[in-house]
Amino acid sequence: MTDASNFLVFAVNGDNRQRLMQKIALITPHPTVTSTTPLGFFEDEVVLFWPLITEALQLKAHFPVRLRPETEQALAIQFWNDAVWEQLRQFENLSCERWVRRVLDLLQLAAFSGTPLEEIPDRLQQGFVHDQPKTWEILGQSLIQWRNWCLDNGLLTYGLITELFWRYLLPNPTYRGHLLQRFQGIMADDVDSYPAITRSLFEVWLEAGHPAGFTFNPEGAIRLGLGADPNHLLGLCERCQVISLTPAAYSLGGATAANEAFPMEAGRWSTISSTVIDFLSHASVALPDSIVSLRTSSRAQLLRQTAETIIDAVQSGEVEPRDIAVIGPGLDTIARYTLREILARQGIAVESLQDQRPLNSTAMVRALLTLLTLVYPGLGRLVDQEQIAEMLVVLTTPTSDSDQAELIDPVRAGLLADYCFQAHPEQPRLLPIESFPRWDRLGHQATVAYNRILSWLAQQTVATTVQQPYLTLSPVFILDRAIQHFFSAQVLSFDQLSVLRELIETAQHYWEVDTRLRQTQTRTEPMAVTVGQFIALLRQGTITANPYPVNHQGHQAVMLSTTFQYRMARQVHRWHFWLDAGSALWHGGGAVVLWGAPFFLQSWSGDPLTVDDELVQDQQQLERLMQDLLGRVTERVYLCYSELSVSGQEQAGPLLPLVDAAASPLNYSGIMA
């Protein structure tokens, strides 16, 4: 790369993009580089060249507004009528919400693969054994109607953005000329996790003879089943010089020699990796001592045993917390909470990698949503006494100045909710504190704190009443006021700040979409109705946040992660604890496969998938997972197995042969399981 060249650099996600750019900056002090992700690039280009698209499709001149996935689903549920769901339920009896997610995922899968939307019914008819031509026809028509409605209103989803890019923008000669003029070369990292249409994009530079470089991980394909098409991207090697990169020698999977980067089936596997794969194929070989098993009867015992093993190792100085990762195909809330609590009591920090949870799972968010029901009229059915009591506690949490803390504890909050909350479907409200006959026994601090809430509510009620009906204050403004008033004096943790930031960003996005729909006359209901829909949406748990910002503990913590997140983040640790090693979720490599995803791969034969086909695919994914994980651990792997799952059922997942053959902790490290 020369300083005069303007290169376009792709990474599979935002976190990897940041790390990649840091490394590029170290190599080239003043690089002229534009870094992006595939979806980020599609969105930027569609917005930048929107006039070309509006001209091609004869669209209204609305500036596009992107929909988040949760907003997309909420609007789609409102858009499609019940007749659509009744027809789809004849194929499989699922809830409306699950069918909506499936249908919208089909739109994105088709866009990623470069499949015209009109061909989706034929693909489904060919792919599924069941003969349901009417069902697939209705599904296809519904998708086309949804796409047209979104475009008419200037709303863009990830699926629509991708379709507009590959179908209308990329083939445009004017656009391709601008593309080559703006970027003289291209580099893309981990193309085994990219959608099929990116190959057509990359070939623009290859056909023009411009510099291009790609990396491909044969043991990757992490996003296979989520829109990636690794085999199709592998075809890029036909037009490139192939350079073999050997795995890191320090990893358990790093003893590979002469391993080719292309194609995936070439090369030799390392001794440990091949031993693990042989075990998965029921071969009689001995596992190395670096693979250890922890066995218990129940999962509760397993979580405690795992935590105690980590504590013993850290306290003995054998390993640092930052060198330990606890990973599994699915880390539930119970596991995360239990491990964090046990380790925290011993002074060992824990950091969850991209721990996405519903916003409504946080008490601060629930309190703010309850507050909205007392500000806007007509929301009385969305609030009850328990929610009021929780709100009173959360909004009066002691500040950093303990001498002036205005505290309402749970007992006093319960009494106030019982005696001072007046339920009403249209105008619920908090009554003066004197409505409680023994209010004098609540204490001075609780009285001051409660009256402070009453005073704030009165100010907001006056403001919203005065402004109606034309200038009703936006809930974004009300939420910001509430956060400043009730939380600005508190010492908030990193996760609390992150959640509040995500709440405001979510609210801003929701009302940006609402404003657009009001401009296009699609939405005409009062603001309070929209506020109620927003509250209901968050309470459904469909909107998630990442309350633990990356690096906020400086990597001095034990990492908790799912296998998918861990691989996508390209982490490496000295010790691995593979949690729930007996779980059936390890089948298919612990990956989630979207409904209908195999029918949109470029290599799909057009025939229905048989049970044998699915078993082969699952085994291949599992082997890739084992190979990849063993390349990300340098010293030891603990297989954490409990005979019974959380539901009390006996576990017999695909890793059970490894658990049975692995060395016991007593033999390896002197720790009794």
Phi, psi and omega in degrees: 000135175253157182297335183279347184272141175256107184258147172257121185244124180256142168229159188289332177210176186295318180297315178296326179298317180296316180294321180296319181292327176296320180290322178296321180295328178290326182280316182241105187303323183231065182284144172262088190228137170251117181257146184197178171243163180305310181293321178297321179293315179303315182295314181300318183290320179296319179291317183295321182252032180303322178302323178297322182287317180297326178291318182292323184258000181056049182270162173292154187277050174275136172289132189291145175239126182275138176266134169288157182304320182291323177290321176303315182292318180298316180291324179294322178298320178288329186285314183277143183269173184295334181298326179296315184290324179297322179291318180292328180292342175292335176277314177206129186278088178240165178293161178301318182298318181290323177292322177300316180297319178299312184295317179293326176295325177298320178300318181288319179299318179297319180294317180298326184271354183076029180263124177303143182302327183292343182270355183301314179303319180295321179297317180292322179297321179285323188282325182264141182295326183293138179270098184229058184299323180294319180299313182290329178294317178295319179299315180296317178297321180296320179294319179295318177297320179295316179299314182296321179296317179298315181293323178297329181261005179069029180255134183236129171260171178300321179296316180293319178302315181294319179296316179298324182292306187283332188269327187240332184267308185300321179287350184288120181301324179297317180293317181298324177296317177297321183299312181290332179286324183281325184232117182279345179203170184217145172224142181221130182259139177058052182291352175293349178248019182259153175290161187299324187292343178293335177297318177298324177294312182297327182291345174300316179285321180297318180293331179275358179075021180274158180298140179208143178216140183222146171246144184220126180261112181299333178262018182269253184051040185295325184262017173296126186098351178243015178117347179280153178224078186300321181296323179291319178292334178299335180296345177298334183295341179293340182247011184230158169281128185264127177244127180279133176242118181279149179297162179297130185293340184279352183270161179295337178255021189258015180269016182289139175239142176056041179272120183280143174287331177225140351274181186294326185278356183276163173093170177251147178270157179292164183299311182293316180298316181293326177297316179298315180297321177298322178294321178295337177263014175066036175271153182266089176225162182266135177280149178288161180292345180286351176253117189237149180245140169247121185237134174220173179278308183253163180288326177300318176296322180297315180298318179293318180296320178298314180297318181293325176296319178295317180299313180300318182292320181290314182293332178279353180082009182289330183206150176271152178306323183292347181264009184242136174230130173254115186229155178196166181293338177202111179261109182278172183298323181298314181296314181299314182295314183298311181297319181296317182292315182295315181290323181296327179295340177258013177076020180257118182285151180229135179233124177272129180280111179051056181282087183275124180227157177301139177304322183291351177284351180262132184299325181297320180291317179300320180295319180292324177293320176298321179300321179298325181293340178268349181265314184263139182287158174083012183247020184297334180283354181261009183220144176223181186295321180298320179292323177296316180299316179297319180299317181298321179292311186293318184287349181240026176301138183305142177274182180295337178268093186295336182289337181244026182292130177256094192249134168242110182281169183303325180292310179295323178298320178297319178295316179296321179293325180289320189256337187245002176259121179256105180288141179196135183297331183260317185221074175292148181205162174266128181275162175305151185297338179292348177295340174272117187306325182253041184298335180296341182272357179286336180097158184294315183298314181295322180295315179297317182295317180294316180295330177296320178293317179300317181296318180295317179298321180297319179296318181290322180297317177298317182297315182289328180289318181296322185284337184290155002265359190264327187238047179301132182297135180291142175302334176300318179293318180295316179297318179297318177300315182296317180297317179295321186284316189262336187243351185296330181273353181276152174271099186269144178282171179300318183292324178293317177297321181295318180295316179297320177296317180294324178298314180295317179297322179294317179295318178300316179297316183298318182277343169294317177293318179298320179297319179297316181292329176288327178293326181267008177066016178280327180241125183231000183290159180300159181302321182300325178295318179294323177298318178298321177295322178296315178298316180297322181296316180292323181289340175287347179080018183278343181255127185244159178227164175247091188283000180241094183301145181300135173071011184289342175257010176064030178063020179263035186222156171292135182264134172250133183198153168282160179299322181297310181295321182296316180291319180296326180277354177056049180277157175220134179221161176288315182242139172243139167245107180273100186284146180057051182295344178267002185288145176288349180293346176288343175304140181070019179075019180069016184267152174266129179248121179293150182298123179083002184302319181299337183282356182245011173280146181296333182272001182295134184284342185096358180261154176299147178282131177271170177298321179297321178300316181294321178296318179297316180297318178299317180295320178296318178296319179296318180294321177296320179298313180299314180299317183290314181295320179293339174277357182244011177230138189256337186231311192210145175235124173261123174268106186267108189234133171239139182299326182246143178277184178301323181279359179088008180269149179291138184258136179210058181283181186291344180269002182303320176302325177294318180299315182295328186265347185289154178292150177278154180300330181298318181288333188262313188232001178081010179259124181281129179285000000 
